[in-house]
Amino acid sequence: MENFKEESLNVQHSKFDYEKEDAYLRAKKKLDKLIAFYWHLAVYVIINVFLIVLIGTQSDNGFWHFGTYATALFWGIGLLFHLMAVYGPGLMFGKKWEANKIKEYMDKERQEYQRFK
């Protein structure tokens, strides 16, 4: 049974190792969201092209009525929300926007202060 002795693990992990692993996990999560969005986009394009051609050729009105594009329109709204879920937090109100707004407010404060000085 000597072969199966438990060895004590005296491995020291630095804080940097955990931060590096945490950064990797966050990046992997973002990448997974991005891949899911691209798959959603690919399925959207393939199916909607098929539906538009099918409905447009089979309809008496041809391609120029709402029913032909209704699925693409409403699914497109859902796809837009998916895009916002992937890019949204940084797209509209990200760190850069926040820093610019803080700088803008500080500049206004400074101008007001200079005016009454």
C-alpha positions as CSV (number, residue, x, y, z in Angstrom):
1,M,0.0,0.0,0.0
2,E,3.0,2.3,0.0
3,N,2.3,3.2,-3.6
4,F,-1.0,4.8,-2.6
5,K,0.3,7.1,0.1
6,E,-1.3,10.5,0.1
7,E,1.2,13.2,-0.5
8,S,0.6,16.6,1.0
9,L,0.2,19.3,-1.6
10,N,2.3,22.2,-0.6
11,V,1.6,24.1,-3.8
12,Q,1.5,27.8,-3.3
13,H,-0.7,29.7,-5.7
14,S,-0.1,33.3,-6.1
15,K,-2.8,35.9,-6.4
16,F,-1.6,36.5,-10.0
17,D,-2.5,32.9,-10.9
18,Y,-6.1,33.3,-9.7
19,E,-6.4,36.7,-11.4
20,K,-5.1,35.2,-14.7
21,E,-7.5,32.3,-14.5
22,D,-10.4,34.6,-13.7
23,A,-9.5,36.8,-16.7
24,Y,-9.3,33.7,-18.9
25,L,-12.8,32.5,-17.7
26,R,-14.3,35.9,-18.3
27,A,-12.8,36.0,-21.8
28,K,-14.0,32.5,-22.5
29,K,-17.5,33.4,-21.4
30,K,-17.5,36.5,-23.7
31,L,-16.3,34.3,-26.6
32,D,-19.0,31.7,-26.0
33,K,-21.6,34.5,-26.1
34,L,-20.1,35.8,-29.3
35,I,-20.1,32.4,-31.0
36,A,-23.7,31.8,-29.9
37,F,-24.7,35.2,-31.5
38,Y,-22.9,34.3,-34.8
39,W,-24.7,30.9,-34.9
40,H,-28.0,32.8,-34.3
41,L,-27.2,35.2,-37.1
42,A,-26.3,32.4,-39.5
43,V,-29.5,30.5,-38.8
44,Y,-31.5,33.8,-39.1
45,V,-30.1,34.5,-42.5
46,I,-30.5,31.0,-43.9
47,I,-34.0,30.4,-42.7
48,N,-35.3,33.9,-43.6
49,V,-33.9,33.8,-47.1
50,F,-35.6,30.5,-47.6
51,L,-38.9,31.8,-46.1
52,I,-38.9,35.0,-48.1
53,V,-38.2,33.1,-51.4
54,L,-40.8,30.5,-50.5
55,I,-43.6,32.9,-49.4
56,G,-42.8,35.4,-52.2
57,T,-43.0,32.8,-54.9
58,Q,-46.1,31.2,-53.6
59,S,-48.1,34.3,-52.8
60,D,-50.5,36.1,-55.2
61,N,-49.0,39.4,-54.1
62,G,-45.5,38.4,-54.8
63,F,-42.7,39.7,-52.7
64,W,-44.2,43.1,-51.8
65,H,-46.5,42.5,-48.8
66,F,-45.9,42.5,-45.1
67,G,-46.4,38.7,-44.7
68,T,-43.4,38.0,-46.8
69,Y,-41.1,39.8,-44.4
70,A,-42.9,39.5,-41.1
71,T,-40.9,36.6,-39.8
72,A,-37.6,38.3,-40.7
73,L,-38.7,41.5,-39.1
74,F,-39.8,40.1,-35.7
75,W,-37.0,37.6,-35.6
76,G,-34.7,40.4,-36.5
77,I,-35.9,42.3,-33.4
78,G,-35.0,39.3,-31.3
79,L,-31.6,39.1,-33.0
80,L,-31.1,42.8,-32.2
81,F,-31.7,42.0,-28.5
82,H,-29.3,39.1,-28.7
83,L,-26.7,41.5,-30.2
84,M,-27.3,44.0,-27.3
85,A,-26.8,41.2,-24.8
86,V,-23.5,40.4,-26.3
87,Y,-22.2,43.9,-27.0
88,G,-24.7,46.0,-25.2
89,P,-23.0,46.8,-21.8
90,G,-20.0,48.2,-23.6
91,L,-21.8,49.4,-26.7
92,M,-23.9,52.3,-25.3
93,F,-22.8,52.9,-21.7
94,G,-19.3,51.5,-21.5
95,K,-16.3,52.5,-19.6
96,K,-15.1,55.0,-22.3
97,W,-18.5,56.7,-22.4
98,E,-18.5,56.9,-18.6
99,A,-15.0,58.4,-18.4
100,N,-16.0,61.0,-21.1
101,K,-19.1,62.0,-19.1
102,I,-17.2,62.3,-15.8
103,K,-14.6,64.5,-17.6
104,E,-17.4,66.6,-19.1
105,Y,-19.1,67.2,-15.8
106,M,-15.8,68.0,-14.1
107,D,-15.0,70.5,-16.9
108,K,-18.4,72.2,-16.3
109,E,-17.8,72.3,-12.6
110,R,-14.4,73.9,-13.2
111,Q,-15.8,76.5,-15.5
112,E,-18.5,77.4,-13.0
113,Y,-16.0,77.7,-10.3
114,Q,-13.8,79.9,-12.5
115,R,-16.7,82.1,-13.4
116,F,-17.5,82.9,-9.7
117,K,-13.9,83.2,-8.5
